[in-house]
Amino acid sequence: MQSRSAEERRAELVELYREAAACERCPLFKTRTKVVFGSGNADADLMFVGEAPGANEDRQGLPFVGQAGRLLDTLLEEIGLTRSEVFIVNTLKCRPPGNRDPLPQEIDACQDYLFRQLELIEPRVVCTLGNFSTKLLRQDPSTGITRLHGREEIRRIGPRRVRLYPIYHPAAALYTPKMLDTLRADFSRLPELLALEPPEQPPPEEPKLVVPEPELVAEPEVEREPDAAQLGLF
């Protein structure tokens, strides 16, 4: 199968956005103001995956536009990058009421959008921000960000392999200022990871051969004399 051009991938990304904007897969569509699909460079080598939109994101329809977003911008600038050079998404496209944690059924309902974004944008490095995105993309609900942050690994996500790099969510540094040093240290390794050769991609899946079931030919009905033993039942 031939790889799609950048224009084809962008067109598919636009169609995916339209689908997400009308999504009613889970009850969050009843309380959202805007779907927060994601933003940035559709050909980015680096993708950030956060947890869920907050109140500011819900109003504007853009990810990471509050305090955590401003800190993310600062951390990017410190390593020579800007928001326009990366792509930023969340595990959920709609804000949970009261900024509560995402529910498992909400993540399940929304994860296909994220996997398709990864497939269409084709990043080399995927940086998960916090527990929910890390556990989802690693398919490991038991291992948290405290153990994993700053440790990259090659992971297959859907049809692609990426270099997965978990770090703390920037909001963690807003509540615990000493966490900022840890965030800066983890961010400082991103240029090094982006400079590595991209992970080798798995071969395209062969189309499955569907063998049609043989058509059953009905046997001609043969008229039979009624069974004398059955006649007394009617």
N, C-alpha and C positions, 0 to 999 in steps of 0.2 A: 504494500500500500504506500503510495507516495505521500510525503509529508505536505501539510497544508502551508500555503504562503502566509505571510504576516497579515495581508489584507483579508484572506479567508478566515483566519483565526479571529481577527477583530470583528468581522461581520457576525461570526458565531457568538462572540462575546456580547455584542449588542443584542442579539436575539435572546441570549440567556438572561441579560438584564431585564428585557421586557417580560420574560416569563416570571422572573423573581418579583417584579413590580406588581404583578397580578396574583401572586401566590396566596393560597388559602390552605396550605397543607397542615397548619397547626393553628390553635386559637390566637396566636400573637397577632394575626392580621387584623383582629378586631380592635386592638388597642394601639397599634402603631400609627405614627403620623406619616413617616416616609420609610420606605425600604432602603436600607443602607447596604448597597450592593458591593461597594469597594471603589477605590480610586487610585490613579497613578498611571504608570507607563505599562501599556498592554504587552510590551515586549521586554519587561523587566527581568534581569537576572536574579533579582532579590525580591522575595515576597514576604511580607509580614502577615501573620495570622493572629488576630486578637481573639477576644472572647465573645462579647456581645455589645451592641450599640448602647450608649448612655443617652441621657436626656438631650444633650446638645446634638449628638449624631442623629437622633430621631427627628429633631426639628429641621436639620439641614440636609439630611440624606447623605452625609459624608462621614467616613470613619475617622476617629481620633482627631476631633476638633476642639476638645476641651483642654484641661490642664495636662492630662496625660499625652495628648497630641502635641502640645507645645514642647513638652519634654522630649518626646520622640523626635521632633524636628531638630532640637538642640543636639541630641545624641547622634543623629545622622550627620549634621554639619561638622561635628567633631571628627568624623571619619571621612570627610570629604564628599558626602552624598547629600542629595536633596530629596524631598518628597516626590518630586516629579520624575525621579529616576527609578523609583521602586513602585511596587504595587502593594496596597494595604487592604486587607479584608478582615472579616470576623467569622467565627464559626456560625453565628446566627446573623441573619439579615434584618431581623426586627428586634426592637428593644423589649426585654422582659419588663413588666410593670414594676415600678419601684426600684429598678436596677438590681433586682434579685439575680441569683445565679441561674444560668440556663438549666432547664430540666432535660433529662435524658431523652424524652420523647421529642422535645423541640430540636435537639441536636440531630437526632435521627432523621427528622423531617427535613432538615435544612442542609445536611451534609453533602447531598448530591450537587448542590450549587457550588460549594467549595471545591469539590473534586473536579468538577468541570472547569472551574476557573484555573486550577492548577494545570489541567490538561491543555487549555487554550493559551495560557500565558507562557508556559514552558520555562519557569524559573530554574536556575541552577541551585540556588540556596533558598530554603524555606525556613524562616525564623519564626518559631512559635512563641507567642508572648503569654506566659502564664500557664496555669494548669489545664484548663479546658481544651485549648487548642493542642497542647502537647499530648494529652492523653488521647484525643481523637485521632490525630495524625499518626501516632505511634501504635494505635489500637491496643493500648495498655492502660486500663483504668486504675491500676494499682500503684504505678510508679509516678511520683509527683515531680514538680519542677525543682524542688530543693535538691534532689539527688541528680537531676539531669542537666541543669543549666550549664551553659558553656561547654557542652560535650557534643560534638557533631557526630552524625552517623549517616550512612547511606540507607535510604528507605525507599521501597516501592510504594507509591501512592496511586492507586488506580492503574493506568497503563504506563506511568512514568516513574523513573527513579530520580530522587532528588537528594541533595545533601541537607538533612534536617538538623536544625540548630536551635534547641530550646533555650530561652532566656526568660528572666522575670518580666512580668508586665510592668511598663513604666509607672503605672498607678502605685505599684508597691513602694517606689521611692518617694511618692507624695505623702504616704502615711508613715514610712520609716526612712528618714533621710539618710541613714548610714547605708541603705541599700543602693544608693546612687553610685557608690564606688564599685560595687559588684556589677551593676548595669554597664558602667563605663568600661570595665575590664572585659566583659563579654562582648560588647559592641566593638571594641578595638580589634577583635579577631575577624570581623566580617570581611574587611578588604582581603585578608589572607585567604579566606575560604572562597571568595569570589574569584580569586586569581588561579585557583586550582582548575584542572581539567574537569569538564562536566561529567557527572556519572554516566557510565555506559548504559545505554537504554536497552530494555528487553526487546527481543524481536517482536514484530507485530504478530498478533494472534492469527493463526490460520482460521479462515472461515469454517465453521462447523458444517460437516456434510449431513444434510438431513435426508434420511432414507424414508421415502414415503411408505406408509403401511400398505400391505397388499389389500386390494379391494376385495371385500367378501361378496361372493355371489350367493344369493339366497337360493336354497334348493327349492324346486317346484313342490308346491303343496300337493299331497296325495290325499284324496278323500278316503276316509276310513269309516268303517261301520262303527257306531257307538258301542262302547264296552257295556255289555249287559250288566256287569257288576255295578256300574256307575249310574244306571238309569234310575235307581231307587232314591238317589240323592236329590233329584230335581222335582 
